[in-house]
Amino acid sequence: MTFSRKLNQSFCFNRKGGSTIEIIKIVGVALIATFLALIIKEQKPNFAFLLVVFVGCVIFLFLVDKIFEIIHMLEKLAVNAKVNMVYVETILKIIGIAYIAEFAAQITKDAGQGALASKIELAGKIIILAMAIPILTVLIETIIKLIPS
Amino acid sequence: MGLEVDIIFKIAGVGIVVAFLHTVLDQVGKKEYAQWVTLFGFIYILFQVASIVDDLFQKIKSVFLFQ
C-alpha cells in the first residue's frame, strides 16, 4: 500500500498541473498495468485479462469529465445555431453506441475471440443505422421536395 | 485516480498470490483445494471488475444523453 501511495504521489505532482500531468498519469498507469499483466499472464491468463479490462475502464472514467465538457460545448453551439435538439441528441447517442461497441470489440479480440468481436461491430453498425433512420428520412424528403415534379 | 491505482495493484497481487497458492497446493497434493482457491480469487476480481464496468456504463449513459 505504501509503495502504491508513493507512486501515486510521484505521478500527481500537483493537483492543478493541467493536461500535461494528466497524460503522464494515464501513461504511468497504463505502463504499470502492462508490466503487471505480463507478469500474471504466465501463471493465470484470465486474471491478466480482467486486469486489462479494469485499466480500460479506469482510463475512460478519467477522461469522462473532459468528454462531458466537450459535449456541453457542442450542445451550447447547437442551441445558439437553433438546430433541432433531436438531431444533436441522436448524434450523441450514436457516438456513445460506437464507443461502447468499440470497447467491447477490442476486449473480445484481445481475449482471442475475433469472430465475436466482428459480431459486436456488426451489431453496433446496425443499431447506429437504425437510430439514424429519422434523420435519413428527413434528408430524403428534403431532396425530393427540391426536385421539381 | 488514487483509489483505482490501488485496485490495479490489488488485482495483480491477488493474481500472483493465487498462482503461488495453486503451485504450493499442487505440490502438496491437494488438487481440489487448488482449484477452489483459483475459483474464489477469480470471483473476487470479477466482482470488482464488474462493479467498475457498471460504473463505466452509467457514466456513458449520463454523458451521451441516453434518457
Backbone of each chain as ProteinMPNN parsed JSONL, in Angstrom:
{"seq_chain_A": "MTFSRKLNQSFCFNRKGGSTIEIIKIVGVALIATFLALIIKEQKPNFAFLLVVFVGCVIFLFLVDKIFEIIHMLEKLAVNAKVNMVYVETILKIIGIAYIAEFAAQITKDAGQGALASKIELAGKIIILAMAIPILTVLIETIIKLIPS", "coords_chain_A": {"N_chain_A": [[0.835, -1.206, 0.0], [1.941, 1.246, 0.818], [3.858, 1.586, -1.084], [2.362, 1.899, -3.431], [1.097, 4.242, -2.769], [3.194, 6.036, -2.658], [4.017, 5.935, -5.299], [1.765, 6.996, -6.454], [1.853, 9.57, -5.434], [4.151, 10.456, -6.713], [3.286, 10.551, -9.277], [1.286, 12.433, -9.219], [2.105, 15.356, -9.227], [1.228, 18.006, -8.687], [-2.08, 19.075, -7.945], [-3.326, 20.902, -9.625], [-2.087, 20.813, -12.148], [-2.673, 20.855, -14.859], [-3.105, 19.663, -18.302], [-0.806, 18.313, -19.101], [0.299, 16.917, -16.946], [-1.743, 15.158, -16.542], [-1.731, 13.465, -18.773], [0.683, 12.239, -18.325], [0.065, 10.87, -15.998], [-1.879, 9.034, -16.958], [-0.388, 7.546, -18.802], [1.501, 6.47, -17.077], [-0.079, 4.81, -15.414], [-1.019, 3.026, -17.368], [1.336, 1.827, -18.275], [2.299, 0.565, -15.946], [0.216, -1.226, -15.54], [0.521, -2.765, -17.828], [2.999, -4.048, -17.376], [2.376, -5.51, -15.057], [0.357, -7.146, -16.082], [1.829, -8.626, -17.898], [3.415, -10.064, -16.136], [1.522, -11.581, -14.705], [0.339, -13.041, -16.696], [1.758, -15.333, -17.372], [1.21, -17.122, -15.326], [-1.591, -17.009, -14.657], [-3.749, -16.52, -17.064], [-6.408, -15.532, -17.214], [-6.703, -13.761, -15.105], [-4.986, -11.726, -15.892], [-6.353, -10.809, -18.109], [-8.7, -9.752, -16.926], [-7.521, -7.702, -15.492], [-6.67, -6.032, -17.555], [-9.124, -5.242, -18.641], [-10.113, -3.801, -16.472], [-8.275, -1.662, -16.323], [-8.762, -0.393, -18.727], [-11.374, 0.579, -18.244], [-10.797, 2.324, -16.11], [-9.215, 4.284, -17.327], [-10.996, 5.371, -19.153], [-12.938, 6.383, -17.369], [-11.45, 8.336, -16.215], [-11.233, 10.107, -18.289], [-13.776, 10.986, -18.684], [-14.886, 13.319, -17.678], [-13.79, 15.359, -19.2], [-14.784, 14.727, -21.7], [-17.423, 15.221, -21.198], [-17.369, 18.01, -20.898], [-16.709, 18.759, -23.535], [-18.948, 17.851, -24.925], [-20.895, 19.366, -23.763], [-20.171, 21.885, -24.691], [-20.638, 21.484, -27.439], [-23.401, 21.146, -27.379], [-24.244, 23.672, -26.528], [-23.433, 25.192, -28.668], [-25.109, 24.133, -30.634], [-27.575, 24.937, -29.673], [-27.324, 27.7, -29.876], [-27.115, 27.955, -32.625], [-29.631, 27.313, -33.295], [-30.342, 24.683, -34.02], [-32.348, 21.76, -34.45], [-32.93, 19.996, -31.465], [-33.313, 17.276, -31.421], [-31.817, 16.081, -33.418], [-29.172, 16.566, -32.607], [-29.136, 15.141, -30.223], [-29.501, 12.551, -31.213], [-27.12, 12.238, -32.628], [-25.249, 12.33, -30.558], [-26.006, 10.052, -29.114], [-25.347, 8.149, -31.009], [-22.573, 8.388, -31.047], [-22.023, 7.482, -28.469], [-22.928, 4.773, -28.61], [-21.156, 3.843, -30.543], [-18.772, 4.071, -29.145], [-19.113, 2.252, -26.98], [-19.44, -0.16, -28.394], [-16.978, -0.357, -29.67], [-15.232, -0.575, -27.494], [-16.049, -3.033, -26.312], [-15.566, -4.718, -28.476], [-12.799, -4.523, -28.863], [-11.852, -5.6, -26.44], [-12.893, -8.169, -26.567], [-11.531, -9.102, -28.804], [-8.943, -9.053, -27.853], [-9.083, -11.089, -25.998], [-9.032, -13.198, -27.648], [-11.189, -13.912, -29.188], [-12.023, -13.418, -32.104], [-14.153, -13.709, -33.887], [-16.447, -13.193, -32.386], [-15.944, -10.55, -31.787], [-16.184, -9.299, -34.29], [-18.884, -9.725, -34.676], [-19.95, -8.111, -32.672], [-19.186, -5.627, -33.638], [-20.69, -5.544, -35.982], [-23.276, -5.51, -34.883], [-23.201, -3.022, -33.595], [-22.969, -1.309, -35.829], [-25.416, -1.789, -37.142], [-27.304, -0.986, -35.249], [-26.689, 1.703, -35.029], [-27.344, 2.544, -37.616], [-30.089, 2.08, -37.556], [-30.83, 3.95, -35.66], [-30.357, 6.243, -37.05], [-32.359, 6.454, -38.842], [-34.631, 8.335, -38.71], [-33.335, 10.804, -39.291], [-32.278, 10.278, -41.816], [-34.635, 9.885, -43.242], [-35.789, 12.439, -43.158], [-33.876, 13.814, -44.598], [-34.045, 12.608, -47.146], [-36.649, 13.28, -47.815], [-36.438, 16.057, -47.983], [-34.724, 16.309, -50.151], [-36.319, 15.242, -52.15], [-38.336, 17.117, -52.196], [-36.988, 19.251, -53.253], [-36.649, 18.567, -55.867], [-38.155, 19.511, -58.829], [-41.384, 18.573, -59.812]], "CA_chain_A": [[0.0, 0.0, 0.0], [2.797, 2.44, 0.892], [4.529, 1.73, -2.38], [1.441, 2.461, -4.421], [0.805, 5.637, -2.414], [4.353, 6.826, -3.078], [3.93, 6.01, -6.76], [0.68, 7.916, -6.76], [2.341, 10.933, -5.161], [5.125, 10.887, -7.702], [2.613, 10.842, -10.537], [0.432, 13.611, -9.065], [2.999, 16.369, -8.661], [0.307, 18.92, -8.017], [-3.438, 18.786, -8.423], [-3.749, 21.823, -10.685], [-0.966, 20.863, -13.076], [-3.082, 20.976, -16.257], [-3.269, 18.414, -19.05], [0.447, 17.571, -19.277], [0.44, 15.977, -15.842], [-2.748, 14.111, -16.658], [-1.299, 12.436, -19.732], [1.742, 11.458, -17.668], [-0.612, 9.942, -15.08], [-2.518, 7.937, -17.692], [0.661, 6.689, -19.362], [2.077, 5.711, -15.968], [-0.99, 3.723, -15.035], [-1.092, 2.028, -18.434], [2.593, 1.065, -18.313], [2.325, -0.326, -14.771], [-0.734, -2.312, -15.776], [1.086, -3.661, -18.836], [4.005, -4.909, -16.753], [1.708, -6.459, -14.157], [-0.351, -8.138, -16.893], [2.838, -9.544, -18.445], [3.858, -10.97, -15.076], [0.48, -12.544, -14.312], [-0.127, -13.825, -17.84], [2.408, -16.644, -17.404], [0.584, -18.028, -14.359], [-3.062, -17.041, -14.773], [-4.122, -15.602, -18.153], [-7.712, -14.885, -17.036], [-6.514, -12.611, -14.22], [-4.385, -10.66, -16.698], [-7.432, -10.269, -18.943], [-9.553, -8.889, -16.102], [-6.737, -6.505, -15.171], [-6.685, -5.141, -18.716], [-10.469, -4.656, -18.703], [-10.215, -2.807, -15.402], [-7.491, -0.464, -16.649], [-9.506, 0.307, -19.772], [-12.464, 1.326, -17.587], [-10.241, 3.412, -15.301], [-8.766, 5.366, -18.202], [-12.165, 6.088, -19.676], [-13.571, 7.154, -16.292], [-10.618, 9.512, -16.005], [-11.444, 11.044, -19.387], [-15.181, 11.236, -18.938], [-15.211, 14.716, -17.36], [-13.414, 16.187, -20.347], [-15.748, 14.444, -22.771], [-18.657, 15.917, -20.836], [-17.195, 19.424, -21.241], [-16.761, 18.907, -24.995], [-20.322, 17.663, -25.38], [-21.643, 20.539, -23.301], [-19.85, 22.946, -25.657], [-21.35, 21.185, -28.68], [-24.828, 21.408, -27.168], [-24.443, 25.125, -26.497], [-23.281, 25.63, -30.06], [-26.31, 23.743, -31.378], [-28.687, 25.784, -29.229], [-27.121, 29.023, -30.452], [-27.373, 27.911, -34.064], [-31.044, 26.936, -33.432], [-30.529, 23.37, -34.632], [-33.308, 20.947, -33.698], [-32.175, 19.231, -30.476], [-33.452, 15.833, -31.647], [-30.702, 15.615, -34.245], [-27.949, 16.567, -31.79], [-29.226, 14.012, -29.295], [-29.264, 11.309, -31.949], [-25.694, 12.111, -32.95], [-24.522, 11.984, -29.326], [-26.269, 8.646, -28.809], [-24.577, 7.33, -31.956], [-21.179, 8.368, -30.585], [-21.962, 6.595, -27.308], [-23.013, 3.378, -29.051], [-19.902, 3.492, -31.222], [-17.711, 3.876, -28.153], [-19.326, 1.002, -26.24], [-19.189, -1.299, -29.271], [-15.538, -0.433, -29.904], [-14.64, -1.075, -26.241], [-16.317, -4.463, -26.172], [-14.942, -5.474, -29.564], [-11.354, -4.605, -28.615], [-11.575, -6.519, -25.339], [-13.164, -9.53, -27.029], [-10.451, -9.5, -29.705], [-7.778, -9.309, -27.003], [-9.246, -12.39, -25.354], [-8.836, -14.244, -28.642], [-12.436, -14.272, -29.88], [-12.179, -12.473, -33.212], [-15.471, -13.838, -34.513], [-17.411, -12.483, -31.534], [-15.656, -9.123, -31.918], [-16.776, -8.768, -35.523], [-20.345, -9.693, -34.495], [-20.279, -6.918, -31.883], [-19.081, -4.467, -34.518], [-21.857, -5.573, -36.868], [-24.438, -5.07, -34.106], [-23.084, -1.58, -33.424], [-23.276, -0.615, -37.087], [-26.837, -1.888, -37.476], [-28.086, -0.173, -34.312], [-26.466, 3.102, -35.414], [-28.14, 2.805, -38.825], [-31.496, 2.14, -37.168], [-31.091, 5.214, -34.969], [-30.242, 7.352, -37.987], [-33.467, 6.396, -39.803], [-35.387, 9.592, -38.814], [-32.539, 11.826, -39.97], [-32.194, 9.908, -43.23], [-35.951, 10.123, -43.851], [-35.946, 13.876, -43.367], [-32.955, 14.201, -45.672], [-34.564, 12.16, -48.436], [-37.855, 14.074, -48.119], [-35.99, 17.379, -48.411], [-34.182, 16.215, -51.516], [-37.429, 15.017, -53.076], [-39.048, 18.39, -52.334], [-36.186, 20.151, -54.084], [-36.777, 18.2, -57.287], [-39.444, 19.95, -59.378], [-42.059, 17.455, -60.463]], "C_chain_A": [[0.862, 1.246, 0.0], [3.449, 2.685, -0.449], [3.602, 2.39, -3.401], [1.121, 3.916, -4.083], [1.944, 6.544, -2.853], [4.328, 7.031, -4.59], [2.892, 7.038, -7.178], [1.124, 9.359, -6.539], [3.295, 11.377, -6.256], [4.463, 11.159, -9.034], [1.7, 12.058, -10.435], [1.257, 14.724, -8.439], [2.191, 17.461, -7.978], [-1.055, 18.763, -8.679], [-3.83, 19.662, -9.61], [-2.671, 21.951, -11.749], [-1.37, 21.032, -14.529], [-3.005, 19.645, -16.957], [-1.965, 17.648, -19.187], [0.625, 16.539, -18.175], [-0.554, 14.832, -16.001], [-2.325, 13.04, -17.651], [-0.173, 11.612, -19.132], [1.127, 10.443, -16.72], [-1.173, 8.744, -15.836], [-1.47, 6.984, -18.238], [1.309, 5.861, -18.26], [1.211, 4.543, -15.57], [-1.001, 2.628, -16.088], [0.183, 1.186, -18.47], [2.673, 0.09, -17.143], [1.412, -1.521, -15.006], [-0.189, -3.284, -16.8], [2.112, -4.603, -18.223], [3.348, -5.959, -15.865], [1.007, -7.554, -14.956], [0.639, -9.126, -17.486], [3.279, -10.551, -17.397], [2.802, -12.03, -14.798], [0.138, -13.496, -15.444], [0.509, -15.223, -17.865], [1.693, -17.624, -16.489], [-0.915, -18.161, -14.617], [-3.521, -16.048, -15.852], [-5.444, -14.886, -17.907], [-7.616, -13.685, -16.099], [-5.928, -11.439, -14.998], [-5.443, -9.994, -17.569], [-8.333, -9.337, -18.139], [-8.832, -7.601, -15.725], [-6.785, -5.51, -16.324], [-8.045, -4.473, -18.869], [-10.606, -3.525, -17.686], [-9.486, -1.525, -15.772], [-8.165, 0.325, -17.776], [-10.628, 1.153, -19.192], [-11.92, 2.523, -16.827], [-9.847, 4.587, -16.193], [-9.964, 6.112, -18.775], [-12.843, 6.927, -18.59], [-12.767, 8.41, -15.982], [-10.917, 10.571, -17.06], [-12.863, 11.577, -19.466], [-15.577, 12.692, -18.633], [-14.908, 15.633, -18.546], [-14.377, 15.979, -21.509], [-17.057, 15.178, -22.489], [-18.555, 17.412, -21.175], [-17.332, 19.649, -22.743], [-18.203, 18.816, -25.471], [-21.197, 18.834, -24.957], [-21.429, 21.711, -24.259], [-20.619, 22.732, -26.949], [-22.835, 21.511, -28.546], [-25.127, 22.903, -27.193], [-24.395, 25.697, -27.897], [-24.545, 25.328, -30.844], [-27.494, 24.605, -30.972], [-28.554, 27.174, -29.837], [-27.444, 29.047, -31.928], [-28.81, 27.525, -34.362], [-31.232, 25.659, -34.255], [-31.559, 22.624, -33.784], [-32.554, 20.002, -32.756], [-32.244, 17.724, -30.717], [-32.258, 15.302, -32.428], [-29.416, 15.532, -33.429], [-27.953, 15.38, -30.835], [-28.939, 12.698, -30.005], [-27.784, 11.128, -32.225], [-24.896, 11.726, -31.702], [-24.746, 10.523, -28.955], [-25.462, 7.734, -29.718], [-23.122, 7.25, -31.517], [-21.04, 7.423, -29.39], [-22.002, 5.136, -27.705], [-21.725, 2.949, -29.715], [-18.807, 3.25, -30.21], [-17.882, 2.552, -27.422], [-18.99, -0.207, -27.112], [-17.698, -1.472, -29.505], [-14.832, -1.047, -28.691], [-14.807, -2.588, -26.132], [-15.597, -5.26, -27.247], [-13.441, -5.601, -29.336], [-11.042, -5.624, -27.533], [-11.797, -7.958, -25.783], [-12.049, -10.017, -27.942], [-9.189, -9.833, -28.915], [-7.854, -10.681, -26.359], [-9.198, -13.523, -26.355], [-10.086, -14.659, -29.385], [-12.729, -13.271, -30.99], [-13.563, -12.514, -33.832], [-16.515, -13.053, -33.724], [-17.219, -10.976, -31.657], [-16.286, -8.557, -33.182], [-18.296, -8.775, -35.438], [-20.754, -8.457, -33.701], [-20.217, -5.68, -32.768], [-20.274, -4.384, -35.46], [-23.095, -5.061, -36.144], [-24.403, -3.568, -33.907], [-23.466, -0.823, -34.679], [-24.77, -0.622, -37.363], [-27.675, -1.027, -36.548], [-27.915, 1.312, -34.641], [-27.313, 3.455, -36.633], [-29.618, 2.936, -38.471], [-31.815, 3.442, -36.449], [-31.078, 6.397, -35.917], [-31.405, 7.398, -38.958], [-34.26, 7.707, -39.865], [-34.633, 10.678, -39.577], [-32.484, 11.537, -41.464], [-33.519, 10.188, -43.932], [-36.148, 11.606, -44.146], [-35.097, 14.348, -44.532], [-33.531, 13.839, -47.036], [-35.8, 12.966, -48.82], [-37.462, 15.459, -48.611], [-35.488, 17.338, -49.84], [-35.311, 16.044, -52.509], [-38.212, 16.3, -53.279], [-38.306, 19.331, -53.275], [-36.37, 19.847, -55.565], [-38.131, 18.687, -57.798], [-40.121, 18.814, -60.144], [-42.64, 17.89, -61.802]], "O_chain_A": [[0.574, 2.202, -0.72], [3.58, 3.823, -0.899], [3.994, 3.301, -4.13], [0.9, 4.732, -4.979], [1.728, 7.65, -3.346], [4.577, 8.126, -5.095], [3.092, 7.828, -8.101], [0.821, 10.249, -7.333], [3.263, 12.531, -6.683], [5.0, 11.91, -9.849], [1.367, 12.66, -11.456], [1.121, 15.004, -7.248], [2.445, 17.798, -6.821], [-1.153, 18.364, -9.839], [-4.571, 19.228, -10.493], [-2.367, 23.054, -12.204], [-0.518, 21.322, -15.368], [-2.857, 18.607, -16.312], [-2.0, 16.432, -19.374], [1.052, 15.414, -18.436], [-0.263, 13.689, -15.649], [-2.53, 11.849, -17.413], [-0.077, 10.414, -19.396], [1.586, 9.305, -16.632], [-0.985, 7.596, -15.433], [-1.627, 5.766, -18.156], [1.633, 4.692, -18.468], [1.694, 3.423, -15.407], [-0.994, 1.442, -15.757], [0.121, -0.027, -18.672], [3.063, -1.065, -17.313], [1.767, -2.664, -14.718], [-0.396, -4.492, -16.681], [2.109, -5.802, -18.5], [3.703, -7.137, -15.906], [1.041, -8.727, -14.585], [0.349, -10.319, -17.577], [3.494, -11.725, -17.696], [3.113, -13.214, -14.669], [-0.3, -14.621, -15.205], [-0.114, -16.182, -18.319], [1.572, -18.807, -16.809], [-1.44, -19.263, -14.774], [-3.664, -14.858, -15.572], [-5.607, -13.745, -18.341], [-8.345, -12.706, -16.262], [-6.324, -10.292, -14.79], [-5.437, -8.776, -17.75], [-8.69, -8.257, -18.61], [-9.448, -6.538, -15.646], [-6.923, -4.305, -16.113], [-8.126, -3.287, -19.188], [-11.133, -2.453, -17.983], [-10.005, -0.428, -15.566], [-8.143, 1.555, -17.78], [-10.819, 2.302, -19.591], [-12.494, 3.611, -16.881], [-10.109, 5.743, -15.86], [-9.95, 7.339, -18.871], [-13.273, 8.051, -18.852], [-13.317, 9.42, -15.544], [-10.866, 11.77, -16.785], [-13.136, 12.51, -20.222], [-16.493, 13.232, -19.255], [-15.665, 16.554, -18.851], [-14.741, 16.924, -22.209], [-17.713, 15.686, -23.399], [-19.509, 18.011, -21.669], [-17.982, 20.598, -23.181], [-18.636, 19.6, -26.315], [-22.108, 19.245, -25.676], [-22.367, 22.434, -24.596], [-21.189, 23.674, -27.5], [-23.45, 22.07, -29.455], [-26.11, 23.35, -27.785], [-25.192, 26.559, -28.269], [-25.008, 26.158, -31.627], [-28.323, 24.966, -31.808], [-29.545, 27.765, -30.265], [-27.982, 30.03, -32.437], [-29.194, 27.414, -35.526], [-32.147, 25.559, -35.073], [-31.643, 22.819, -32.571], [-31.647, 19.29, -33.187], [-31.365, 16.978, -30.285], [-31.748, 14.218, -32.144], [-28.663, 14.565, -33.536], [-26.941, 14.704, -30.651], [-28.231, 11.838, -29.481], [-27.243, 10.031, -32.085], [-23.983, 10.903, -31.77], [-23.818, 9.83, -28.537], [-24.957, 6.695, -29.292], [-22.502, 6.19, -31.596], [-20.076, 6.662, -29.297], [-21.211, 4.335, -27.207], [-21.243, 1.838, -29.493], [-17.997, 2.338, -30.375], [-16.917, 1.805, -27.257], [-18.349, -1.155, -26.658], [-17.2, -2.597, -29.536], [-13.964, -1.909, -28.827], [-13.848, -3.322, -25.895], [-15.077, -6.343, -26.981], [-12.864, -6.66, -29.585], [-10.106, -6.414, -27.661], [-11.024, -8.854, -25.443], [-11.655, -11.182, -27.885], [-8.459, -10.765, -29.253], [-6.84, -11.357, -26.189], [-9.31, -14.688, -25.975], [-10.071, -15.64, -30.129], [-13.573, -12.388, -30.839], [-14.092, -11.486, -34.254], [-17.35, -12.35, -34.293], [-18.185, -10.213, -31.637], [-16.856, -7.466, -33.16], [-18.948, -7.931, -36.054], [-21.767, -7.825, -34.002], [-21.068, -4.795, -32.677], [-20.807, -3.303, -35.709], [-23.872, -4.284, -36.699], [-25.428, -2.898, -34.028], [-24.189, 0.173, -34.623], [-25.339, 0.394, -37.765], [-28.643, -0.404, -36.983], [-28.867, 2.087, -34.547], [-27.925, 4.522, -36.688], [-30.319, 3.792, -39.012], [-32.91, 3.986, -36.59], [-31.695, 7.427, -35.648], [-31.452, 8.28, -39.816], [-34.551, 8.172, -40.967], [-35.211, 11.385, -40.403], [-32.625, 12.445, -42.283], [-33.541, 10.664, -45.067], [-36.608, 11.986, -45.223], [-35.525, 15.167, -45.344], [-33.513, 14.647, -47.964], [-35.993, 13.301, -49.989], [-38.072, 15.986, -49.542], [-35.789, 18.222, -50.642], [-35.28, 16.629, -53.592], [-38.701, 16.566, -54.377], [-38.921, 20.11, -54.004], [-36.266, 20.734, -56.412], [-39.162, 18.306, -57.244], [-39.514, 18.179, -61.007], [-43.25, 17.081, -62.502]]}, "seq_chain_B": "MGLEVDIIFKIAGVGIVVAFLHTVLDQVGKKEYAQWVTLFGFIYILFQVASIVDDLFQKIKSVFLFQ", "coords_chain_B": {"N_chain_B": [[-7.809, 9.502, -8.877], [-6.304, 7.893, -7.262], [-7.479, 5.746, -5.815], [-8.118, 3.902, -7.814], [-5.639, 3.12, -8.789], [-4.687, 1.764, -6.594], [-6.478, -0.384, -6.663], [-5.697, -1.629, -9.017], [-3.155, -2.596, -8.328], [-4.02, -4.313, -6.366], [-5.456, -6.249, -7.801], [-3.416, -7.378, -9.357], [-1.786, -8.348, -7.313], [-3.473, -10.235, -6.069], [-3.654, -12.032, -8.172], [-0.973, -12.96, -8.369], [-0.598, -14.088, -5.818], [-2.564, -16.064, -5.823], [-1.651, -17.694, -7.885], [0.706, -18.577, -6.729], [-0.268, -19.96, -4.436], [-1.696, -21.931, -5.746], [0.336, -23.373, -6.99], [1.735, -24.303, -4.715], [-0.218, -25.843, -3.344], [-0.697, -27.735, -5.248], [1.74, -29.067, -5.269], [1.744, -30.153, -2.722], [-0.31, -31.896, -2.985], [-3.001, -31.508, -2.816], [-5.199, -31.213, -4.921], [-7.852, -30.46, -5.413], [-8.348, -28.426, -3.562], [-6.651, -26.491, -4.576], [-7.921, -25.864, -6.973], [-10.247, -24.705, -5.935], [-9.247, -22.445, -4.636], [-8.27, -20.952, -6.805], [-10.681, -20.497, -8.114], [-12.123, -18.908, -6.245], [-10.486, -16.649, -6.002], [-10.659, -15.706, -8.614], [-13.406, -15.081, -8.719], [-13.577, -13.018, -6.861], [-11.997, -10.977, -8.057], [-13.423, -10.696, -10.393], [-15.798, -9.649, -9.44], [-15.012, -7.071, -8.626], [-14.165, -5.988, -11.075], [-16.52, -6.128, -12.506], [-18.109, -4.333, -11.078], [-16.82, -1.925, -11.652], [-17.134, -1.816, -14.393], [-19.859, -1.529, -14.569], [-20.074, 1.024, -13.434], [-18.759, 2.457, -15.424], [-20.544, 2.128, -17.595], [-22.789, 3.441, -16.6], [-21.807, 6.057, -16.477], [-21.325, 6.541, -19.2], [-23.918, 6.439, -20.114], [-24.988, 8.696, -18.832], [-23.44, 10.751, -19.873], [-23.636, 10.65, -22.698], [-26.286, 11.216, -23.14], [-28.313, 9.207, -23.038], [-31.562, 8.604, -22.295]], "CA_chain_B": [[-7.195, 8.353, -9.526], [-5.531, 7.098, -6.315], [-8.192, 4.518, -5.472], [-8.06, 2.95, -8.917], [-4.286, 2.553, -8.845], [-4.654, 0.765, -5.532], [-7.193, -1.605, -7.064], [-4.872, -2.319, -10.022], [-2.152, -3.387, -7.603], [-4.699, -5.382, -5.651], [-5.762, -7.328, -8.745], [-2.17, -8.068, -9.708], [-1.34, -9.088, -6.138], [-4.311, -11.429, -5.906], [-3.251, -12.975, -9.213], [0.3, -13.599, -8.032], [-0.775, -14.933, -4.628], [-3.343, -17.249, -6.193], [-0.77, -18.581, -8.65], [1.634, -19.194, -5.759], [-1.004, -20.949, -3.637], [-2.036, -23.046, -6.628], [1.536, -24.213, -7.138], [2.066, -24.982, -3.454], [-1.22, -26.868, -3.045], [-0.485, -28.814, -6.206], [2.917, -29.833, -4.819], [1.385, -30.918, -1.54], [-1.157, -32.989, -3.418], [-4.425, -31.186, -2.631], [-5.526, -30.598, -6.194], [-9.187, -29.846, -5.387], [-8.23, -27.151, -2.857], [-6.016, -25.546, -5.502], [-8.974, -25.401, -7.892], [-11.171, -23.803, -5.228], [-8.556, -21.17, -4.4], [-8.287, -20.223, -8.073], [-12.056, -20.063, -8.413], [-12.536, -17.804, -5.372], [-9.734, -15.463, -6.416], [-11.239, -15.215, -9.865], [-14.713, -14.47, -8.457], [-13.332, -11.749, -6.171], [-11.548, -9.99, -9.044], [-14.521, -10.499, -11.339], [-16.753, -8.76, -8.793], [-14.515, -5.692, -8.689], [-14.163, -5.52, -12.463], [-17.915, -5.942, -12.917], [-18.642, -3.097, -10.497], [-16.309, -0.734, -12.349], [-17.737, -1.774, -15.733], [-21.183, -0.944, -14.346], [-19.833, 2.454, -13.25], [-18.432, 2.995, -16.752], [-21.74, 2.201, -18.435], [-23.652, 4.51, -16.075], [-21.215, 7.328, -16.889], [-21.564, 6.717, -20.634], [-25.344, 6.752, -20.266], [-25.298, 10.074, -18.42], [-22.735, 11.725, -20.711], [-24.099, 10.66, -24.085], [-27.706, 11.585, -23.225], [-29.335, 8.18, -23.089], [-32.618, 9.018, -21.376]], "C_chain_B": [[-6.481, 7.43, -8.534], [-6.163, 5.762, -6.011], [-8.022, 3.468, -6.557], [-6.686, 2.322, -9.027], [-4.121, 1.491, -7.777], [-5.324, -0.529, -5.985], [-6.416, -2.36, -8.138], [-3.83, -3.194, -9.333], [-2.797, -4.546, -6.868], [-4.982, -6.555, -6.581], [-4.503, -8.119, -9.074], [-1.678, -8.909, -8.527], [-2.148, -10.347, -5.925], [-3.931, -12.476, -6.94], [-1.988, -13.716, -8.843], [0.134, -14.549, -6.851], [-1.531, -16.207, -4.98], [-2.487, -18.226, -6.989], [0.182, -19.33, -7.719], [0.936, -20.298, -4.969], [-1.343, -22.176, -4.475], [-0.85, -23.99, -6.78], [1.815, -25.013, -5.87], [1.081, -26.107, -3.177], [-1.103, -28.042, -4.009], [0.648, -29.715, -5.758], [2.559, -30.719, -3.632], [0.477, -32.092, -1.913], [-2.628, -32.741, -3.233], [-4.926, -30.465, -3.881], [-6.868, -29.872, -6.144], [-9.169, -28.522, -4.65], [-7.619, -26.09, -3.768], [-7.054, -24.988, -6.467], [-9.895, -24.406, -7.21], [-10.547, -22.439, -4.998], [-8.573, -20.325, -5.667], [-9.667, -19.661, -8.355], [-12.451, -18.863, -7.554], [-11.78, -16.518, -5.694], [-10.323, -14.846, -7.66], [-12.57, -14.516, -9.613], [-14.544, -13.109, -7.79], [-12.939, -10.643, -7.164], [-12.684, -9.653, -10.0], [-15.559, -9.546, -10.759], [-16.295, -7.308, -8.898], [-14.571, -5.145, -10.111], [-15.596, -5.262, -12.918], [-18.479, -4.651, -12.338], [-18.102, -1.879, -11.224], [-16.847, -0.663, -13.773], [-19.148, -1.176, -15.646], [-21.079, 0.574, -14.199], [-19.589, 3.131, -14.597], [-19.686, 3.159, -17.599], [-22.702, 3.28, -17.931], [-23.149, 5.866, -16.528], [-21.491, 7.59, -18.366], [-23.016, 7.098, -20.864], [-25.617, 8.197, -19.925], [-24.627, 11.084, -19.341], [-23.347, 11.806, -22.095], [-25.629, 10.726, -24.193], [-28.643, 10.435, -23.504], [-30.327, 8.519, -21.981], [-32.472, 10.47, -20.896]], "O_chain_B": [[-6.092, 6.319, -8.894], [-5.47, 4.746, -5.953], [-7.81, 2.291, -6.267], [-6.564, 1.133, -9.323], [-3.502, 0.452, -8.007], [-4.821, -1.624, -5.735], [-6.459, -3.59, -8.181], [-3.638, -4.358, -9.685], [-2.214, -5.625, -6.752], [-4.779, -7.712, -6.212], [-4.505, -9.35, -9.074], [-1.212, -10.034, -8.708], [-1.593, -11.406, -5.636], [-3.887, -13.668, -6.634], [-1.911, -14.937, -8.976], [0.649, -15.668, -6.865], [-1.194, -17.291, -4.505], [-2.58, -19.439, -6.799], [0.435, -20.524, -7.88], [1.448, -21.41, -4.838], [-1.288, -23.307, -3.993], [-0.985, -25.212, -6.712], [2.089, -26.212, -5.916], [1.491, -27.21, -2.815], [-1.369, -29.189, -3.648], [0.562, -30.941, -5.84], [2.996, -31.866, -3.535], [0.485, -33.135, -1.259], [-3.44, -33.639, -3.459], [-5.06, -29.241, -3.884], [-7.027, -28.809, -6.745], [-9.873, -27.588, -5.034], [-8.023, -24.928, -3.735], [-7.069, -23.79, -6.748], [-10.285, -23.398, -7.798], [-11.206, -21.408, -5.139], [-8.855, -19.128, -5.618], [-9.816, -18.513, -8.775], [-13.044, -17.909, -8.057], [-12.354, -15.429, -5.664], [-10.471, -13.628, -7.759], [-12.847, -13.479, -10.214], [-15.265, -12.162, -8.102], [-13.469, -9.533, -7.122], [-12.888, -8.496, -10.37], [-16.135, -8.732, -11.481], [-17.087, -6.421, -9.218], [-14.967, -4.002, -10.336], [-15.86, -4.293, -13.631], [-19.235, -3.947, -13.008], [-18.824, -0.899, -11.406], [-17.004, 0.432, -14.315], [-19.574, -0.423, -16.522], [-21.882, 1.319, -14.76], [-20.118, 4.205, -14.884], [-19.879, 4.191, -18.243], [-23.355, 3.955, -18.727], [-23.936, 6.73, -16.915], [-21.845, 8.704, -18.751], [-23.322, 7.957, -21.691], [-26.378, 8.869, -20.621], [-25.175, 12.161, -19.574], [-23.558, 12.9, -22.617], [-26.199, 10.339, -25.213], [-29.677, 10.635, -24.141], [-29.925, 8.7, -20.832], [-33.296, 10.949, -20.116]]}, "name": "protein", "num_of_chains": 2, "seq": "MTFSRKLNQSFCFNRKGGSTIEIIKIVGVALIATFLALIIKEQKPNFAFLLVVFVGCVIFLFLVDKIFEIIHMLEKLAVNAKVNMVYVETILKIIGIAYIAEFAAQITKDAGQGALASKIELAGKIIILAMAIPILTVLIETIIKLIPSMGLEVDIIFKIAGVGIVVAFLHTVLDQVGKKEYAQWVTLFGFIYILFQVASIVDDLFQKIKSVFLFQ"}
